Amino acid sequence: MQTIYLFPAGSHGDVHPYLGLACELQRRGIQATLVTSGLYHDLAERCGVPFVEISNREQDRRLLDDPDIWHPLRSGRALAKHLVVRLMREQFEAIARLKLGPESVLVGSALGFGVRLAHEVFGLPYLSLHLQPAILWSQHQSPLLSRRTLLGDRVPRWLKQLQYRVGFWLMFDRHLRTEVNAYRRELNLAPVKSCAEMFHSPLGICAMFPEWFAARQPDWPQPLTFCGFPLWDERGITPLPEDLENYLHGGTPPVVFTPGTGHTHAQKFWRAAVDACRRLKIRGMLLTRFPDQLPGELPEGVRHFDYVPFSQLLPRAAAVVHHGGIGTLSQALAAGTPQLITPLAYDQPDNAARVQRLGVGDLLWPNHFTGPRLASKLQRLLNDPTVTSACQKQRAAMQSNNGIAKACDAIQDFGKQSP
């Protein structure tokens, strides 16, 4: 019997799509097991998904507690220090302990270095699952990885490539490559010239976004299948807050604010959010599982909630202000909700740039993220008919999105083709 092992890495937004896949695969009668941090054991249990823990809660809390994890320049070092190197060994050792056979299929993210190693050592079928287009570098239509990146049709490809190589070395390779190659030597594998070689399975990639959001590029790794956004968010799994309905019915649609489910150092974000609500005299929902960051006193109409599934919330919101995570972004597209993004690191600048190009939102860089500037941007978003029209257009385009089902189809087809 075929078994699918899913290896997400990161925050709730990174894990949700894999849980959605596991639930759908199990509905189809295929055994699916989630292999990730103990932080998500309880959630997997509520979903009825088998779980293998490969890192404990304390280790992953240290990752969230490091403020550098969201710094535009120091995030690569923090990610390497707290997650990637440790996770690489934990993933590989877990697969070795499980003694998997060729009927097992491994599905992992770009940070699934240990999964890639298990494919190379044991010959196990391995499929990459990429949630965001930024991980797929191209010298043609290049993703925006930094505010200072020079892009566009007028920039020569050699300059784009040079920027990427230098930037990737500064952000990741100088912190990762030595450790990665040392472990590869332990496993009798040849070294890699760049850790970017570890991002993708050579057997196939599922792109968890539609082609209209990021067009296929001629230098992307192949084979690649576009599946669409996953849009899984604990709906029906995590109960809604008891007083949510009373709040939503108690006035005009609120603006929703979130800096990401794993952000524990967002005091500046919350101060600006509350200030903007005061200035515009609007209602606001502050979503965070770490309420100690919030200002001590909230104005009337501004409320804190730990978590609300966006599929149930954003259709009833006036706008959403967020960090540029692909999960929040795609839920806003599906709801037809304007979005204002303050990108910090990783894929977020590229996601924000794509939202701007679609006309459904705007971008405010973190160093400009103050109450007055946020209020000014929000006022335009909330009153611009062209933004409203673009949001309605994208909401209609999202009606045909079925990312979870298409990805499960791709995983099943991949499993059938594997020896």
ZALUMMAR-352375 format. One line per field, with one value per residue (C-alpha): residue number from 1; residue in one letter; x negated, y, z. Coordinates in steps of 0.25 Angstrom, whole numbers, plus 5000, padded with zeros to 4 digits. Layout:
# ZALUMMAR-352375
i: c(NUM  ...)
aa: c(A  ...)
east: c(X  ...)
north: c(Y  ...)
up: c(Z  ...)
***
This chain:
# ZALUMMAR-352375
i: c(1  2  3  4  5  6  7  8  9  10  11  12  13  14  15  16  17  18  19  20  21  22  23  24  25  26  27  28  29  30  31  32  33  34  35  36  37  38  39  40  41  42  43  44  45  46  47  48  49  50  51  52  53  54  55  56  57  58  59  60  61  62  63  64  65  66  67  68  69  70  71  72  73  74  75  76  77  78  79  80  81  82  83  84  85  86  87  88  89  90  91  92  93  94  95  96  97  98  99  100  101  102  103  104  105  106  107  108  109  110  111  112  113  114  115  116  117  118  119  120  121  122  123  124  125  126  127  128  129  130  131  132  133  134  135  136  137  138  139  140  141  142  143  144  145  146  147  148  149  150  151  152  153  154  155  156  157  158  159  160  161  162  163  164  165  166  167  168  169  170  171  172  173  174  175  176  177  178  179  180  181  182  183  184  185  186  187  188  189  190  191  192  193  194  195  196  197  198  199  200  201  202  203  204  205  206  207  208  209  210  211  212  213  214  215  216  217  218  219  220  221  222  223  224  225  226  227  228  229  230  231  232  233  234  235  236  237  238  239  240  241  242  243  244  245  246  247  248  249  250  251  252  253  254  255  256  257  258  259  260  261  262  263  264  265  266  267  268  269  270  271  272  273  274  275  276  277  278  279  280  281  282  283  284  285  286  287  288  289  290  291  292  293  294  295  296  297  298  299  300  301  302  303  304  305  306  307  308  309  310  311  312  313  314  315  316  317  318  319  320  321  322  323  324  325  326  327  328  329  330  331  332  333  334  335  336  337  338  339  340  341  342  343  344  345  346  347  348  349  350  351  352  353  354  355  356  357  358  359  360  361  362  363  364  365  366  367  368  369  370  371  372  373  374  375  376  377  378  379  380  381  382  383  384  385  386  387  388  389  390  391  392  393  394  395  396  397  398  399  400  401  402  403  404  405  406  407  408  409  410  411  412  413  414  415  416  417  418  419)
aa: c(M  Q  T  I  Y  L  F  P  A  G  S  H  G  D  V  H  P  Y  L  G  L  A  C  E  L  Q  R  R  G  I  Q  A  T  L  V  T  S  G  L  Y  H  D  L  A  E  R  C  G  V  P  F  V  E  I  S  N  R  E  Q  D  R  R  L  L  D  D  P  D  I  W  H  P  L  R  S  G  R  A  L  A  K  H  L  V  V  R  L  M  R  E  Q  F  E  A  I  A  R  L  K  L  G  P  E  S  V  L  V  G  S  A  L  G  F  G  V  R  L  A  H  E  V  F  G  L  P  Y  L  S  L  H  L  Q  P  A  I  L  W  S  Q  H  Q  S  P  L  L  S  R  R  T  L  L  G  D  R  V  P  R  W  L  K  Q  L  Q  Y  R  V  G  F  W  L  M  F  D  R  H  L  R  T  E  V  N  A  Y  R  R  E  L  N  L  A  P  V  K  S  C  A  E  M  F  H  S  P  L  G  I  C  A  M  F  P  E  W  F  A  A  R  Q  P  D  W  P  Q  P  L  T  F  C  G  F  P  L  W  D  E  R  G  I  T  P  L  P  E  D  L  E  N  Y  L  H  G  G  T  P  P  V  V  F  T  P  G  T  G  H  T  H  A  Q  K  F  W  R  A  A  V  D  A  C  R  R  L  K  I  R  G  M  L  L  T  R  F  P  D  Q  L  P  G  E  L  P  E  G  V  R  H  F  D  Y  V  P  F  S  Q  L  L  P  R  A  A  A  V  V  H  H  G  G  I  G  T  L  S  Q  A  L  A  A  G  T  P  Q  L  I  T  P  L  A  Y  D  Q  P  D  N  A  A  R  V  Q  R  L  G  V  G  D  L  L  W  P  N  H  F  T  G  P  R  L  A  S  K  L  Q  R  L  L  N  D  P  T  V  T  S  A  C  Q  K  Q  R  A  A  M  Q  S  N  N  G  I  A  K  A  C  D  A  I  Q  D  F  G  K  Q  S  P)
east: c(5000  4995  4991  4989  4979  4981  4969  4973  4964  4967  4979  4994  4995  4984  4991  5005  5004  4998  5009  5019  5012  5012  5027  5030  5021  5027  5041  5037  5032  5017  5009  5002  4993  4988  4973  4970  4968  4976  4982  4992  4995  5008  5013  5010  5017  5030  5029  5027  5014  5003  4991  4976  4969  4955  4952  4957  4965  4954  4944  4954  4958  4943  4945  4957  4951  4939  4942  4933  4942  4950  4938  4936  4921  4919  4930  4922  4912  4923  4931  4918  4914  4928  4934  4928  4916  4923  4935  4926  4921  4934  4942  4931  4930  4945  4946  4935  4942  4955  4948  4957  4958  4960  4976  4974  4974  4967  4972  4964  4962  4950  4944  4946  4931  4931  4942  4934  4922  4931  4935  4920  4916  4928  4934  4947  4957  4957  4966  4964  4975  4973  4983  4977  4971  4959  4952  4952  4941  4941  4932  4944  4955  4947  4954  4952  4943  4939  4943  4930  4931  4930  4940  4949  4947  4936  4927  4918  4919  4904  4907  4919  4911  4900  4909  4915  4902  4896  4909  4911  4897  4898  4911  4910  4898  4888  4896  4900  4891  4880  4890  4898  4885  4880  4892  4892  4878  4883  4893  4883  4889  4882  4882  4891  4886  4898  4909  4919  4917  4924  4937  4943  4946  4940  4952  4963  4969  4983  4985  4995  5000  5007  4999  5006  5000  4986  4984  4975  4961  4952  4940  4949  4946  4954  4963  4973  4988  4996  5006  5012  5013  5016  5025  5026  5027  5032  5047  5056  5044  5041  5054  5057  5055  5068  5070  5065  5079  5084  5071  5073  5088  5085  5081  5074  5065  5052  5038  5030  5016  5006  4990  4990  4994  4979  4975  4972  4965  4975  4977  4975  4985  4996  4993  4995  5007  5014  5010  5015  5029  5029  5026  5036  5046  5048  5050  5038  5036  5022  5018  5007  5004  4994  5003  4991  4986  4999  5000  5006  5019  5027  5037  5052  5055  5041  5040  5030  5032  5022  5026  5038  5038  5036  5046  5057  5052  5046  5059  5065  5053  5051  5036  5024  5011  5000  4986  4987  4988  4994  5005  5010  5009  5016  5028  5029  5030  5040  5048  5047  5041  5031  5018  5006  4993  4981  4971  4959  4951  4951  4962  4970  4964  4967  4981  4984  4979  4988  5000  4996  4996  5010  5015  5022  5013  5001  4987  4981  4967  4964  4955  4967  4977  4983  4997  4998  4992  5001  5013  5010  5008  5021  5029  5026  5028  5042  5047  5040  5051  5040  5035  5049  5050  5037  5041  5054  5047  5037  5048  5055  5042  5040  5053  5046  5035  5034  5020  5021  5029  5019  5007  5013  5015  5000  4995  5004  4999  4985  4986  4991  4980  4969  4962)
north: c(5000  5014  5023  5038  5045  5060  5068  5083  5093  5106  5113  5110  5116  5107  5094  5097  5093  5080  5077  5080  5070  5059  5061  5060  5048  5041  5044  5037  5025  5028  5027  5041  5044  5058  5058  5071  5079  5075  5089  5084  5070  5075  5081  5068  5060  5068  5066  5051  5051  5041  5049  5047  5057  5061  5073  5078  5090  5096  5096  5102  5113  5117  5120  5128  5136  5140  5154  5153  5142  5154  5163  5166  5164  5154  5145  5135  5133  5132  5122  5113  5114  5110  5102  5097  5090  5083  5080  5074  5063  5061  5058  5049  5041  5040  5034  5024  5020  5018  5008  5013  5005  5009  5009  5021  5035  5047  5061  5073  5088  5095  5094  5079  5077  5064  5059  5062  5054  5042  5042  5042  5031  5022  5024  5028  5035  5050  5061  5076  5085  5100  5109  5122  5126  5133  5120  5117  5127  5131  5141  5144  5149  5149  5149  5161  5156  5170  5184  5187  5177  5182  5176  5178  5175  5186  5179  5170  5155  5154  5165  5158  5145  5152  5159  5146  5138  5149  5151  5136  5134  5146  5142  5126  5119  5125  5121  5107  5101  5096  5089  5083  5078  5072  5064  5060  5055  5047  5040  5038  5048  5058  5073  5083  5097  5104  5100  5105  5091  5085  5093  5084  5069  5065  5056  5067  5080  5083  5099  5102  5115  5117  5120  5134  5138  5134  5130  5118  5122  5115  5113  5107  5093  5082  5075  5085  5084  5096  5092  5105  5111  5101  5110  5101  5109  5100  5103  5093  5088  5100  5106  5121  5130  5131  5146  5147  5148  5158  5167  5165  5169  5181  5191  5193  5182  5183  5184  5171  5172  5161  5160  5145  5134  5132  5146  5149  5162  5171  5182  5193  5186  5186  5201  5206  5197  5203  5217  5216  5211  5223  5233  5227  5224  5210  5196  5187  5172  5169  5154  5148  5136  5145  5156  5161  5169  5178  5192  5192  5199  5197  5208  5205  5196  5190  5175  5164  5150  5139  5132  5132  5124  5134  5127  5130  5144  5152  5152  5160  5169  5183  5180  5172  5177  5166  5162  5156  5141  5134  5127  5141  5147  5135  5135  5150  5148  5137  5147  5159  5167  5178  5176  5184  5177  5181  5170  5166  5155  5142  5141  5153  5165  5156  5153  5168  5172  5162  5168  5181  5177  5170  5184  5177  5184  5192  5191  5198  5195  5192  5204  5213  5205  5216  5220  5232  5225  5213  5221  5229  5216  5209  5221  5220  5205  5206  5217  5214  5208  5202  5194  5189  5185  5178  5170  5166  5161  5153  5147  5142  5136  5129  5121  5111  5109  5095  5094  5083  5074  5076  5074  5061  5057  5060  5053  5040  5041  5042  5030  5022  5025  5023  5009)
up: c(5000  4996  5008  5006  5016  5017  5022  5024  5031  5037  5043  5043  5029  5024  5031  5027  5012  5016  5026  5015  5006  5017  5020  5005  5003  5014  5009  4996  5004  5003  5016  5019  5030  5035  5039  5045  5058  5071  5071  5061  5068  5074  5061  5053  5064  5062  5047  5049  5042  5047  5052  5054  5062  5058  5066  5080  5084  5091  5079  5070  5081  5080  5065  5068  5079  5071  5065  5054  5047  5041  5039  5024  5024  5036  5034  5026  5037  5047  5039  5036  5051  5057  5047  5033  5038  5050  5042  5031  5040  5047  5034  5029  5042  5043  5029  5032  5045  5038  5028  5016  5004  4989  4991  5000  4994  5001  4999  5004  5004  4999  5013  5012  5011  5019  5010  4998  5004  5007  4992  4988  4998  4999  4985  4990  4981  4985  4980  4984  4988  4986  4992  4986  4973  4979  4981  4966  4962  4947  4940  4931  4940  4953  4966  4975  4986  4992  4991  4985  4974  4960  4951  4939  4924  4922  4933  4925  4929  4934  4944  4949  4951  4957  4967  4971  4972  4981  4989  4991  4996  5006  5011  5011  5005  5014  5026  5021  5010  5019  5029  5017  5010  5023  5025  5010  5012  5024  5015  5004  4995  4986  4991  4985  4979  4985  4994  4984  4978  4990  4988  4977  4975  4961  4960  4960  4966  4970  4969  4979  4972  4958  4946  4945  4958  4953  4939  4935  4932  4922  4932  4944  4948  4942  4942  4949  4950  4954  4964  4970  4984  4995  5003  5015  5028  5040  5036  5043  5051  5061  5067  5065  5077  5084  5083  5068  5062  5072  5069  5054  5055  5064  5053  5040  5034  5041  5035  5039  5043  5044  5044  5042  5051  5056  5058  5073  5071  5064  5074  5063  5054  5065  5070  5055  5053  5066  5062  5048  5053  5063  5051  5042  5052  5047  5054  5054  5057  5063  5060  5068  5077  5084  5090  5100  5088  5087  5092  5106  5103  5090  5085  5084  5072  5072  5077  5079  5074  5075  5062  5052  5039  5028  5019  5029  5033  5020  5012  5024  5025  5019  5016  5022  5026  5026  5024  5010  5014  5002  5010  5015  5001  4994  5004  5002  4987  4989  4998  4988  5000  4998  5004  5009  5010  5019  5014  5023  5017  5009  4998  5004  4995  4983  4988  4990  4977  4970  4978  4973  4959  4960  4965  4978  4988  4992  4998  5010  5014  5028  5030  5026  5034  5043  5048  5039  5026  5029  5030  5017  5010  5016  5013  4998  4998  5005  4995  4982  4972  4963  4975  4977  4963  4962  4975  4969  4957  4964  4973  4961  4955  4969  4967  4959  4968  4974  4979  4989  4980  4968  4977  4982  4967  4964  4976  4973  4958  4963  4972  4961  4952  4963  4962)
***
